[in-house]
């Protein structure tokens, strides 16, 4: 695996950082707190997500970024023959392969799992191989012998065997529990056989009863087959007799009905002939009625016309009064358009005044707000600078003359008092400036008089605009009222003309006395007219009643003939009610016998089914017992197999742990030889995992502090290489974070020479340090600094000059 590019956007201190990596040794140099280690955290977060980052998700965003600004980290790397790019944000992640546009994974969990499968390492394995920090170099020196062995076993993945052994034991416990349950629930075989024999006996008895019930039912069915046709013929004969008798009774009712109809028609015919004679006697007074009705209709029309004429005359008077009132109102309105024009001009002038006042107010208020905010911002910056200088001064006081500078880590010595004096002067200058800006803030706390004056002017202009708007609205209302009044006046005049035409068209002659006399005479003749109407209705039916009486006489004769014919047919049928009752009794007895036989058969069939179910249940329990016995045998064999596998895993763990120590010592020895130019030829680990350095074949029980750090480093490199090989990945990348802290200048250069000499094993090495002298032996220098004004980290590259010295890019 090799890194190619790292891009950070709003991640921790890095607002916008883009780094291109290359082969060889790259040193990332910068003071503490500048954001160097944050670069490694960003790589781990891009690969493994939130579990690989410090703090919560909200603390990842740059503290000066907007609330909803994007946080994003992109890492480009190669693995084997493929190129990959992983991009992760707070709420999403994507993984691309070989520069394709479509991602091969596009969610937080999916990307983390895919990267873990690609690298063949978990997050812990990744940090124990590719990444090494200063705190991790001597991680085993503070442990006891047992803890050292456990640490190596866990780092090298041997703990997976213990986890497998624990899972195996859990599975074996489950098998034993299942075996115990099966053995407890195993039924007695002899009892099950007795139960099956009893069930077979009951089933045989039930089968015999079913056979007897079926024979009884067959006999009942045969009896019903004999009586059924006889009963069917008797039923059909009775139905025919009942049908003929019903028709005869209906025919007799029809004869009686026809006779009554004939008598009624004969009586009505006599009444019609008498009415015709009386109607002839009333013809003389009836001749006076038609002329009187015509005259009454004419007089009624004249009376309605006279009433309409009076109503229209009243409406004309009312319309005339409405027209006069409308004309008076229209005259009082005056010249409304001219008043509207003046009101609109006044409104425009008021609006211009308001715009001018608002513009001036905004300009003056903006100047005041800007001055106040500028003073507050500068005072806050001075407060932060004062606190930083105060903390720096406190750190210098704690370090003393013999201590180191907390920033550059150089001895203070003679410059101790100068540093304190400089810090005091700077704090006094900051304090003076702070007092000035505090006074400036107090001065700008309340709005100045110019702001208040412009606000009052704006309020007055707004009131003028409001009054002008109201006046325009009133004029517009008068305009609409005038238009509506003109429309109403036109409508009233049209209606008045229409009423005048209607009055002129109506007749003006009407004789009320004659009208009353005609009505009185018609009331006197009304009884005679009603009597004549009744007599005319009866007389008009005479001819029709004659034909209806003749038809009724013929119908009566036909129905009497039909009654005689039906009586003869009923006598010829020969139906006997006693014979019908006897046939019915025999059929019902046969049917009851069949029903009883079927009920008995159903009962014994139920017993037979119950006996069969009991037999099947007994046989099922026997089969279940046999299956449990088979399963018990399988479980016993599986438990035996688990016991053997448990012992094998235990032996394998012992063997691996025994072989781990010499293999680790051998790999560390190879690195130590290269690091010390062959001075030390071997590194040994005793049974308690204590480190022994061999010089010229002799173990050195005591070594210096620098040599101890070197042994820790080579041991850590050996552990990293073993973890990587067991994960299935070659260790082509190595990241070392602040490993030079306790080494002198010579040993630092020795470590760099070692890493350069191991380029065949570690083609790409990234060193993170705050020590400037390390850059002399590396291939590339990236400088990380914190821009105090922006509050963001910056990354720049130092380039080599022709004489080997570095200059800032």
VOGU-3710 file (C-alpha; in Angstrom, 3 decimals, decimal comma):
1> xxxxxxxxxx> 0,000/0,000/0,000  1,223/3,515/-0,849  -0,346/6,933/-0,260  -0,641/9,315/-3,234  -2,804/12,248/-2,161  -4,641/13,640/0,885  -7,249/16,436/0,719  -8,927/17,964/3,792  -11,839/20,407/3,830  -12,920/21,974/7,163
11> xxxxxxxxxx> -11,414/19,022/9,102  -10,095/20,041/12,569  -7,535/22,868/12,021  -7,344/22,260/8,242  -9,732/24,543/6,358  -8,484/23,537/2,892  -5,377/21,336/2,674  -4,124/19,329/-0,336  -0,997/17,099/0,026  0,613/14,946/-2,676
21> xxxxxxxxxx> 2,739/12,052/-1,350  5,569/10,317/-3,161  8,047/7,478/-2,606  10,989/7,704/-0,236  11,104/9,428/3,143  8,740/12,387/3,627  9,071/14,517/6,786  6,065/16,500/8,023  7,555/19,180/10,295  5,809/21,762/12,419
31> xxxxxxxxxx> 5,353/22,985/15,989  3,127/21,163/18,437  -0,562/21,921/17,959  -0,136/23,002/14,342  -2,128/20,041/12,948  0,496/17,445/11,971  -1,051/14,454/13,732  -4,453/15,617/12,472  -3,300/14,511/8,989  -2,929/10,911/10,239
41> xxxxxxxxxx> -6,275/11,126/12,030  -7,883/12,281/8,763  -6,469/9,251/6,893  -7,727/6,859/9,565  -11,159/8,589/9,619  -11,456/8,339/5,833  -10,679/4,593/5,992  -12,592/3,496/9,110  -15,098/6,282/9,887  -16,016/7,833/13,243
51> xxxxxxxxxx> -14,493/5,081/15,481  -11,043/6,137/14,214  -11,465/9,829/15,149  -11,184/11,605/18,485  -14,272/13,165/20,016  -17,740/13,299/18,470  -18,833/13,984/14,926  -19,578/17,651/15,711  -15,989/18,320/16,901  -14,517/17,326/13,511
61> xxxxxxxxxx> -15,645/20,553/11,794  -13,184/23,475/11,713  -14,224/25,792/14,544  -14,385/28,843/12,263  -16,413/27,184/9,518  -20,093/27,982/8,980  -22,592/25,874/10,936  -23,659/23,751/7,953  -20,454/23,869/5,910  -19,163/20,631/4,403
71> xxxxxxxxxx> -16,536/18,473/6,160  -14,688/16,178/3,742  -11,517/14,079/3,574  -10,241/12,382/0,381  -7,389/9,846/0,299  -5,902/8,443/-2,902  -3,806/5,276/-2,495  -2,643/2,233/-4,437  -2,914/-1,367/-3,324  -1,453/-4,076/-5,517
81> xxxxxxxxxx> -2,310/-3,338/-9,176  -5,285/-1,047/-8,381  -5,701/2,637/-7,605  -8,329/3,707/-5,034  -9,861/6,960/-3,833  -11,934/7,127/-0,645  -13,973/10,263/0,158  -15,792/10,656/3,470  -17,987/13,395/4,946  -19,986/13,689/8,138
91> xxxxxxxxxx> -23,019/11,928/6,654  -21,756/9,959/3,657  -18,785/8,160/2,108  -17,725/6,843/-1,321  -14,990/4,472/-2,541  -13,743/4,604/-6,160  -11,439/2,154/-7,970  -9,105/2,722/-10,950  -10,460/6,226/-11,696  -13,972/5,014/-12,537
101> xxxxxxxxxx> -16,776/7,561/-12,146  -19,135/5,167/-10,340  -18,242/4,247/-6,739  -17,853/0,618/-5,694  -19,257/1,536/-2,242  -21,402/4,540/-1,307  -22,372/4,491/2,373  -20,563/5,022/5,691  -20,714/1,390/6,843  -20,208/-0,104/3,374
111> xxxxxxxxxx> -17,073/1,981/2,673  -15,520/1,120/6,077  -16,202/-2,601/5,581  -14,881/-2,538/1,978  -11,650/-0,760/2,995  -11,141/-3,244/5,834  -11,513/-6,136/3,349  -9,110/-4,459/0,872  -6,412/-3,832/3,491  -7,080/-7,145/5,203
121> xxxxxxxxxx> -6,824/-5,350/8,552  -9,094/-4,055/11,234  -8,659/-0,533/12,568  -6,475/-1,752/15,475  -4,328/-3,889/13,160  -3,925/-0,917/10,821  -2,626/1,309/13,639  -0,308/-1,462/14,871  1,319/-1,888/11,441  1,324/1,196/9,229
131> xxxxxxxxxx> 1,195/3,795/12,038  3,623/4,045/14,996  3,677/6,831/17,576  6,212/7,787/20,256  3,938/6,517/23,036  3,686/3,133/21,330  7,459/2,500/20,961  8,049/1,472/24,578  4,556/0,074/25,057  5,896/-3,284/26,345
141> xxxxxxxxxx> 8,481/-1,867/28,714  5,845/-0,805/31,232  4,126/-4,231/31,170  4,732/-7,311/33,236  5,836/-10,589/31,640  2,289/-11,975/31,375  0,925/-8,705/29,969  3,721/-8,581/27,368  2,851/-12,055/26,111  -0,848/-11,205/25,992
151> xxxxxxxxxx> -0,123/-7,947/24,165  1,915/-9,670/21,457  -0,610/-12,463/21,140  -3,431/-9,945/20,682  -1,493/-7,728/18,225  -0,386/-10,707/16,114  -3,924/-12,071/15,947  -3,373/-15,160/18,108  -6,269/-14,030/20,307  -8,549/-15,050/17,435
161> xxxxxxxxxx> -7,734/-18,663/18,344  -8,895/-17,989/21,896  -12,092/-16,409/20,589  -12,619/-19,440/18,358  -12,031/-21,693/21,371  -14,582/-19,697/23,421  -17,159/-19,991/20,647  -16,416/-23,715/20,387  -17,022/-24,136/24,113  -20,272/-22,148/23,896
171> xxxxxxxxxx> -21,437/-24,425/21,080  -20,467/-27,498/23,123  -22,465/-26,210/26,109  -25,465/-25,797/23,830  -25,078/-29,352/22,533  -24,851/-30,706/26,064  -27,977/-28,794/27,062  -29,829/-30,183/24,071  -28,603/-33,715/24,930  -29,818/-33,386/28,531
181> xxxxxxxxxx> -33,229/-32,177/27,372  -33,594/-35,034/24,890  -32,595/-37,650/27,465  -35,069/-36,277/30,001  -37,911/-36,276/27,454  -37,226/-39,826/26,164  -40,389/-41,954/26,719  -40,479/-45,641/27,890  -40,485/-48,019/24,873  -42,564/-50,788/26,595
191> xxxxxxxxxx> -45,289/-48,314/27,589  -45,476/-47,015/24,026  -45,846/-50,598/22,662  -48,697/-51,344/25,119  -50,407/-48,113/24,065  -50,159/-49,073/20,373  -51,617/-52,605/21,046  -54,609/-51,135/22,929  -55,221/-48,640/20,106  -55,165/-51,466/17,503
201> xxxxxxxxxx> -57,771/-53,465/19,496  -60,118/-50,486/19,736  -59,711/-49,771/16,024  -60,678/-53,406/15,133  -63,833/-53,258/17,306  -64,846/-49,917/15,782  -64,328/-51,321/12,259  -66,749/-54,255/12,974  -69,385/-51,823/14,299  -69,017/-49,722/11,141
211> xxxxxxxxxx> -69,630/-52,806/8,971  -72,865/-53,646/10,865  -74,069/-50,036/10,587  -73,500/-50,015/6,826  -75,556/-53,235/6,410  -78,481/-51,730/8,431  -78,375/-48,596/6,311  -78,442/-50,660/3,066  -81,616/-52,495/4,249  -83,331/-49,186/5,081
221> xxxxxxxxxx> -82,417/-47,800/1,648  -83,997/-50,858/-0,061  -87,285/-50,382/1,881  -87,348/-46,702/0,927  -86,799/-47,639/-2,733  -89,966/-49,841/-2,615  -92,284/-47,323/-0,933  -90,955/-44,260/-2,684  -92,627/-44,739/-6,138  -95,988/-45,652/-4,543
231> xxxxxxxxxx> -95,896/-42,546/-2,399  -94,888/-40,391/-5,373  -97,878/-41,603/-7,493  -100,288/-40,996/-4,597  -98,949/-37,470/-4,106  -99,340/-36,688/-7,809  -102,969/-38,010/-7,797  -103,859/-35,919/-4,780  -102,306/-32,812/-6,310  -104,406/-33,330/-9,487
241> xxxxxxxxxx> -107,625/-33,753/-7,445  -106,854/-30,650/-5,387  -106,162/-28,660/-8,553  -109,516/-29,671/-10,177  -111,440/-28,951/-6,970  -109,797/-25,530/-6,722  -110,704/-24,715/-10,309  -114,329/-25,775/-9,673  -114,630/-23,507/-6,619  -113,138/-20,597/-8,551
251> xxxxxxxxxx> -115,597/-21,205/-11,414  -118,537/-21,134/-8,947  -117,264/-17,804/-7,547  -117,031/-16,457/-11,106  -120,695/-17,457/-11,749  -121,837/-15,573/-8,630  -119,764/-12,543/-9,627  -121,180/-12,533/-13,184  -124,743/-12,655/-11,855  -124,120/-9,676/-9,557
261> xxxxxxxxxx> -122,571/-7,688/-12,437  -125,566/-8,352/-14,668  -128,009/-7,120/-11,958  -125,936/-3,928/-11,412  -125,856/-3,047/-15,116  -129,634/-3,559/-15,435  -130,282/-1,144/-12,539  -127,921/1,549/-13,922  -129,570/1,340/-17,341  -132,987/2,163/-15,809
271> xxxxxxxxxx> -131,490/5,158/-13,976  -129,844/6,507/-17,169  -133,135/6,454/-19,090  -134,882/8,422/-16,274  -132,077/11,065/-16,223  -132,437/11,660/-19,968  -136,112/12,558/-19,507  -135,394/15,138/-16,716  -132,539/16,744/-18,731  -134,919/17,552/-21,605
281> xxxxxxxxxx> -137,118/19,556/-19,156  -134,173/21,857/-18,122  -133,047/23,020/-21,589  -134,899/26,427/-21,542  -133,173/28,008/-18,449  -129,781/26,592/-19,490  -129,724/28,614/-22,745  -129,168/31,867/-20,723  -125,844/30,673/-19,190  -123,304/30,879/-22,138
291> xxxxxxxxxx> -123,950/34,614/-22,987  -123,630/35,555/-19,298  -120,273/33,725/-18,965  -118,833/35,540/-22,003  -119,911/38,933/-20,619  -118,422/38,046/-17,179  -115,059/37,177/-18,743  -114,934/40,548/-20,553  -115,791/42,454/-17,368  -113,153/40,525/-15,393
301> xxxxxxxxxx> -110,479/41,555/-17,935  -111,551/45,227/-17,710  -111,402/45,083/-13,891  -107,819/43,678/-13,947  -106,690/46,367/-16,405  -108,093/49,119/-14,151  -106,166/47,701/-11,113  -102,935/47,472/-13,109  -103,345/51,092/-14,274  -103,667/52,313/-10,672
311> xxxxxxxxxx> -100,539/50,303/-9,606  -98,454/51,653/-12,477  -99,472/55,212/-11,701  -98,177/54,779/-8,110  -94,882/53,339/-9,386  -94,491/56,317/-11,764  -94,830/58,778/-8,911  -92,223/56,905/-6,824  -89,771/56,662/-9,738  -90,052/60,398/-10,360
321> xxxxxxxxxx> -89,107/61,112/-6,751  -86,092/58,733/-6,952  -84,839/60,434/-10,149  -85,005/63,862/-8,509  -83,081/62,678/-5,424  -80,356/61,054/-7,598  -79,892/64,266/-9,588  -79,506/66,266/-6,399  -76,817/63,872/-5,032  -74,913/63,977/-8,337
331> xxxxxxxxxx> -74,855/67,746/-8,250  -73,443/67,847/-4,695  -70,384/65,666/-5,622  -68,596/68,450/-7,532  -65,379/67,920/-9,677  -64,066/64,592/-8,288  -61,360/63,867/-10,996  -59,552/67,130/-10,254  -59,512/66,383/-6,501  -58,137/62,879/-7,219
341> xxxxxxxxxx> -55,336/64,324/-9,350  -54,273/66,719/-6,567  -54,311/63,888/-3,980  -52,109/61,660/-6,212  -49,562/64,447/-6,707  -49,393/64,953/-2,944  -48,856/61,192/-2,466  -45,940/61,093/-4,914  -44,250/64,003/-3,151  -44,685/62,303/0,261
351> xxxxxxxxxx> -43,183/59,039/-1,051  -40,132/60,836/-2,445  -39,598/62,456/0,912  -39,902/59,048/2,647  -37,370/57,398/0,315  -34,892/60,230/0,905  -35,319/59,974/4,688  -34,936/56,175/4,725  -31,809/56,323/2,530  -30,170/58,872/4,805
361> xxxxxxxxxx> -31,162/56,877/7,935  -29,725/53,627/6,510  -26,449/55,320/5,597  -25,936/56,903/9,037  -27,061/53,782/10,972  -24,793/51,488/8,887  -21,780/53,679/9,688  -22,583/53,569/13,428  -23,118/49,754/13,483  -19,934/49,130/11,476
371> xxxxxxxxxx> -17,838/51,270/13,840  -19,283/49,514/16,903  -18,748/45,990/15,495  -15,205/46,852/14,392  -14,368/48,056/17,927  -15,894/44,914/19,502  -13,992/42,605/17,090  -10,654/44,292/17,723  -11,179/44,245/21,511  -12,028/40,480/21,370
381> xxxxxxxxxx> -8,852/39,800/19,320  -6,782/41,758/21,846  -8,347/39,758/24,707  -7,369/36,472/22,970  -3,822/37,749/22,366  -3,539/38,803/26,012  -4,639/35,343/27,224  -2,180/33,620/24,843  0,713/35,817/26,092  -0,397/35,261/29,688
391> xxxxxxxxxx> -0,347/31,439/29,226  3,027/31,673/27,456  4,479/33,774/30,301  3,148/31,308/32,889  4,758/28,399/30,999  8,092/30,247/30,867  7,920/30,975/34,609  7,227/27,297/35,349  10,145/26,198/33,133  12,628/28,618/34,793
401> xxxxxxxxxx> 16,062/29,589/33,491  17,149/25,949/33,259  14,036/24,837/31,397  13,096/24,670/27,709  11,025/27,097/25,693  7,488/25,663/25,519  7,318/26,589/21,821  10,713/25,859/20,245  11,954/23,431/22,969  15,324/25,201/23,144
411> xxxxxxxxxx> 17,008/25,915/26,536  16,073/29,348/27,899  19,336/30,095/29,796  20,483/33,665/29,335  17,433/34,760/27,318  15,059/33,862/30,176  14,718/37,467/31,474  14,612/38,887/27,935  11,731/36,575/27,072  9,819/37,609/30,208
421> xxxxxxxxxx> 10,471/41,317/29,513  9,308/41,009/25,953  6,122/39,240/27,046  5,452/41,907/29,718  5,864/44,746/27,216  3,601/43,056/24,700  0,936/42,463/27,404  1,103/46,157/28,461  0,649/47,296/24,850  -2,305/44,947/24,445
431> xxxxxxxxxx> -3,819/46,221/27,725  -3,537/49,893/26,562  -5,181/49,101/23,238  -7,891/47,124/25,026  -8,772/50,118/27,253  -8,985/52,372/24,196  -11,384/50,038/22,376  -13,441/49,529/25,557  -13,940/53,323/25,748  -14,760/53,352/22,049
441> xxxxxxxxxx> -17,404/50,627/22,590  -18,956/52,620/25,470  -19,115/55,687/23,233  -20,876/53,727/20,478  -23,240/51,872/22,846  -26,215/54,216/22,210  -27,232/55,531/18,752  -25,841/59,036/18,016  -28,054/62,127/17,633  -27,841/61,979/13,821
451> xxxxxxxxxx> -29,386/58,480/13,858  -32,261/59,642/16,090  -32,892/62,720/13,898  -33,077/60,629/10,730  -35,436/58,192/12,469  -37,791/61,054/13,466  -37,679/62,436/9,912  -38,503/58,974/8,531  -41,466/58,638/10,915  -42,844/62,052/9,865
461> xxxxxxxxxx> -42,464/61,182/6,175  -44,209/57,832/6,740  -47,161/59,603/8,439  -47,424/62,015/5,474  -47,463/59,084/3,049  -50,190/57,377/5,077  -52,378/60,533/5,078  -51,885/61,014/1,330  -52,790/57,358/0,674  -55,997/57,780/2,676
471> xxxxxxxxxx> -56,950/60,962/0,758  -56,382/59,198/-2,598  -58,534/56,312/-1,392  -61,341/58,719/-0,420  -61,225/60,413/-3,846  -61,298/57,052/-5,604  -64,315/56,038/-3,489  -66,136/59,252/-4,583  -65,265/58,483/-8,221  -66,763/54,998/-7,902
481> xxxxxxxxxx> -69,856/56,414/-6,130  -70,388/58,949/-8,929  -70,145/56,265/-11,640  -72,580/54,048/-9,761  -74,998/57,009/-9,284  -74,905/57,780/-13,034  -75,699/54,152/-13,829  -78,568/54,130/-11,315  -80,028/57,414/-12,688  -79,971/56,027/-16,244
491> xxxxxxxxxx> -81,723/52,858/-15,089  -84,488/54,839/-13,258  -85,206/56,998/-16,298  -85,460/53,902/-18,552  -87,871/52,261/-16,099  -90,002/55,428/-15,933  -90,367/55,516/-19,734  -91,367/51,839/-19,780  -94,112/52,394/-17,157  -95,504/55,376/-19,077
501> xxxxxxxxxx> -95,808/53,206/-22,224  -97,586/50,435/-20,283  -100,128/52,897/-18,760  -100,913/54,342/-22,206  -101,642/50,869/-23,631  -104,204/49,890/-20,899  -108,017/50,519/-21,484  -109,679/53,082/-19,141  -113,451/51,970/-19,450  -114,907/49,660/-16,734
511> xxxxxxxxxx> -118,643/49,178/-15,568  -118,531/47,869/-12,023  -122,393/47,834/-11,561  -122,901/45,623/-14,595  -120,082/43,385/-13,401  -121,870/42,784/-10,066  -125,260/42,083/-11,768  -123,771/39,445/-14,099  -122,057/37,669/-11,218  -125,338/37,630/-9,214
521> xxxxxxxxxx> -127,353/36,129/-12,081  -124,769/33,349/-12,670  -124,882/32,468/-8,963  -128,684/32,059/-9,215  -128,363/29,682/-12,208  -125,498/27,605/-10,643  -127,750/24,859/-9,012  -129,589/24,307/-12,298  -126,252/23,989/-14,166  -124,912/21,472/-11,672
531> xxxxxxxxxx> -128,103/19,338/-11,840  -128,004/19,377/-15,629  -124,343/18,263/-15,549  -125,172/15,277/-13,330  -128,194/14,251/-15,444  -126,202/14,574/-18,660  -123,471/12,259/-17,258  -126,065/9,556/-16,389  -127,998/9,914/-19,682  -124,792/9,592/-21,738
541> xxxxxxxxxx> -124,167/6,072/-20,291  -127,521/4,553/-21,499  -126,329/3,182/-24,842  -123,030/1,852/-23,342  -124,923/0,102/-20,505  -127,116/-1,782/-22,993  -124,083/-3,398/-24,680  -122,422/-4,125/-21,297  -125,605/-5,874/-20,006  -125,736/-8,117/-23,047
551> xxxxxxxxxx> -122,036/-9,074/-22,611  -122,574/-9,835/-18,890  -125,453/-12,177/-19,733  -123,276/-14,138/-22,167  -120,403/-14,429/-19,594  -122,767/-15,769/-16,964  -123,969/-18,554/-19,273  -120,363/-19,586/-20,171  -119,224/-19,803/-16,514  -122,198/-21,961/-15,500
561> xxxxxxxxxx> -121,251/-24,420/-18,281  -117,571/-24,550/-17,024  -118,698/-25,442/-13,475  -120,590/-28,497/-14,742  -117,580/-29,712/-16,760  -115,147/-29,457/-13,779  -117,488/-31,440/-11,484  -117,629/-34,312/-14,001  -113,784/-34,393/-14,356  -113,288/-34,555/-10,551
571> xxxxxxxxxx> -115,673/-37,527/-10,281  -113,853/-39,373/-13,097  -110,399/-38,972/-11,313  -111,285/-41,490/-8,517  -109,108/-39,945/-5,689  -109,532/-41,489/-2,141  -108,215/-39,552/0,936  -107,990/-42,765/3,106  -105,729/-44,498/0,560  -103,513/-41,361/0,536
581> xxxxxxxxxx> -103,156/-41,417/4,377  -102,185/-45,116/4,399  -99,464/-44,611/1,727  -98,111/-41,607/3,624  -97,783/-43,600/6,884  -95,828/-46,435/5,210  -93,397/-43,971/3,527  -92,681/-41,996/6,717  -91,950/-45,210/8,679  -89,450/-46,354/6,006
591> xxxxxxxxxx> -87,795/-42,899/5,933  -87,448/-42,843/9,766  -85,794/-46,288/9,684  -83,197/-44,993/7,155  -82,507/-41,873/9,262  -81,916/-43,981/12,413  -79,556/-46,282/10,493  -77,533/-43,306/9,196  -77,248/-41,791/12,702  -76,033/-45,100/14,115
601> xxxxxxxxxx> -73,526/-45,450/11,267  -72,209/-41,898/11,859  -71,734/-42,677/15,558  -69,712/-45,864/14,995  -67,684/-44,117/12,233  -66,733/-41,416/14,762  -65,583/-44,099/17,185  -63,547/-45,704/14,401  -61,860/-42,374/13,503  -61,023/-41,736/17,179
611> xxxxxxxxxx> -59,516/-45,225/17,457  -57,465/-44,629/14,260  -56,252/-41,255/15,610  -55,185/-42,895/18,875  -53,325/-45,590/16,916  -51,583/-42,968/14,710  -50,651/-40,957/17,819  -49,082/-44,005/19,439  -47,134/-44,823/16,261  -46,037/-41,145/15,952
621> xxxxxxxxxx> -44,714/-41,123/19,535  -42,816/-44,341/18,825  -41,243/-42,722/15,734  -40,401/-39,559/17,704  -38,685/-41,653/20,365  -36,637/-43,407/17,682  -35,694/-40,026/16,127  -34,686/-38,665/19,559  -32,560/-41,741/20,161  -30,818/-41,129/16,807
631> xxxxxxxxxx> -30,323/-37,413/17,670  -28,898/-38,363/21,089  -26,294/-40,517/19,340  -25,421/-37,665/16,956  -25,082/-35,190/19,839  -22,802/-37,540/21,764  -20,542/-37,835/18,703  -20,551/-34,024/18,144  -19,690/-33,381/21,808  -16,783/-35,806/21,534
641> xxxxxxxxxx> -15,604/-33,991/18,370  -15,862/-30,592/20,138  -13,801/-31,923/23,050  -11,054/-33,046/20,671  -11,119/-29,744/18,757  -10,907/-27,780/22,033  -7,781/-29,678/22,998  -6,302/-29,135/19,511  -6,888/-25,343/19,640  -5,322/-25,214/23,109
651> xxxxxxxxxx> -2,243/-27,062/21,861  -2,033/-24,797/18,781  -2,115/-21,642/20,921  0,690/-22,994/23,086  2,749/-23,852/20,008  2,228/-20,418/18,359  3,024/-18,500/21,537  6,174/-20,607/21,975  7,330/-19,881/18,375  6,371/-16,174/18,533
661> xxxxxxxxxx> 9,274/-15,023/20,733  12,228/-16,325/18,611  10,591/-15,173/15,354  10,051/-11,669/16,731  13,638/-11,556/18,052  15,005/-12,649/14,663  13,146/-9,936/12,723  14,093/-7,242/15,270  17,746/-8,354/15,054  17,767/-7,744/11,295
671> xxxxxxxxxx> 16,529/-4,165/11,819  19,000/-3,576/14,697  21,974/-4,669/12,588  21,017/-2,175/9,898  20,350/0,598/12,402  23,710/0,221/14,258  25,850/-0,495/11,174  26,567/-4,007/12,491  27,662/-2,950/15,958  24,970/-5,075/17,545
681> xxxxxxxxxx> 24,505/-8,372/15,829  21,495/-9,780/17,625  18,513/-8,935/19,821  17,088/-11,589/22,116  13,837/-11,872/24,073  13,962/-13,962/27,226  11,045/-15,952/28,602  9,730/-12,824/30,309  9,988/-10,891/26,990  12,787/-8,701/28,341
691> xxxxxxxxxx> 15,045/-7,253/25,599  18,739/-8,318/25,573  21,185/-6,761/23,082  24,056/-9,014/21,966  27,372/-7,348/21,097  30,136/-9,551/19,686  28,238/-12,622/20,910  27,919/-11,259/24,460  24,583/-10,100/25,925  24,685/-6,570/27,335
701> xxxxxxxxxx> 22,585/-6,404/30,487  22,813/-2,600/30,613  22,349/-0,264/27,622  22,044/3,516/27,346  18,763/5,409/27,025  19,279/6,056/23,321  20,118/2,392/22,663  16,987/1,416/24,584  14,877/3,653/22,313  16,531/2,018/19,286
711> xxxxxxxxxx> 15,653/-1,453/20,573  12,081/-0,345/21,149  11,942/1,015/17,595  13,276/-2,147/15,888  11,021/-4,298/18,077  8,034/-2,160/17,052  8,993/-2,429/13,374  9,278/-6,212/13,698  5,838/-6,402/15,342  4,351/-4,232/12,556
721> xxxxxxxxxx> 5,845/-6,424/9,840  4,567/-9,642/11,459  1,054/-8,205/11,833  1,025/-7,070/8,208  2,169/-10,481/6,925  -0,516/-12,263/8,969  -3,091/-9,840/7,516  -2,005/-10,827/3,980  -0,536/-7,411/3,035  3,118/-6,419/2,429
731> xxxxxxxxxx> 4,289/-3,558/4,671  5,174/-0,989/1,954  4,049/2,091/3,957  5,318/3,151/7,384  4,160/6,242/9,312  6,189/7,269/12,405  4,742/10,023/14,606  7,084/11,902/17,013  9,571/9,052/17,616  12,671/11,325/17,964
741> xxxxxxxxxx> 11,714/13,077/21,201  14,254/11,307/23,477  17,060/10,814/20,896  20,089/13,072/20,470  21,067/14,530/17,121  23,364/11,647/16,184  20,794/8,966/16,962  18,111/10,863/15,032  20,272/10,788/11,933  21,001/7,114/12,568
751> xxxxxxxxxx> 17,287/6,333/12,580  16,836/8,231/9,316  19,784/6,346/7,776  18,227/3,064/8,956  14,927/3,888/7,329  16,700/4,864/4,119  18,652/1,612/4,220  15,387/-0,317/4,635  13,854/1,256/1,532  13,429/-2,201/-0,045
761> xxxxxxxxxx> 11,108/-3,147/2,824  9,533/0,266/3,402  9,368/2,076/0,002  7,293/4,909/1,485  8,010/6,361/4,955  6,266/9,366/6,519  7,963/10,999/9,540  5,955/13,435/11,683  8,059/15,578/14,014  8,611/19,066/15,380
771> xxxxxxxxxx> 12,431/18,703/15,178  13,903/20,734/12,296  17,219/18,879/12,009  15,522/15,677/10,806  14,934/17,242/7,390  18,595/16,978/6,427  18,325/13,236/5,726  14,892/12,953/4,109  13,735/13,102/0,496  10,953/15,626/0,973
781> xxxxxxxxxx> 9,819/18,104/3,658  6,231/19,252/4,212  5,899/22,115/6,693  2,711/22,497/8,779  2,060/25,823/10,508  -0,945/27,383/12,252  -2,117/30,727/10,851  -3,141/32,545/14,049  -5,178/35,161/12,182  -7,254/32,622/10,230
791> xxxxxxxxxx> -7,141/29,960/12,940  -6,314/27,357/10,251  -3,341/25,106/9,473  -1,288/25,653/6,307  0,927/23,095/4,559  3,861/24,082/2,347  6,782/22,135/0,827  10,500/22,863/1,346  12,603/22,263/-1,750  16,294/21,235/-1,936
801> xxxxxxxxx> 18,789/23,689/-3,361  21,778/22,638/-5,433  24,055/22,494/-2,351  21,733/20,209/-0,367  20,119/22,863/1,829  16,357/23,344/2,069  14,364/26,411/1,147  10,609/27,019/1,621  8,534/26,353/-1,466
//
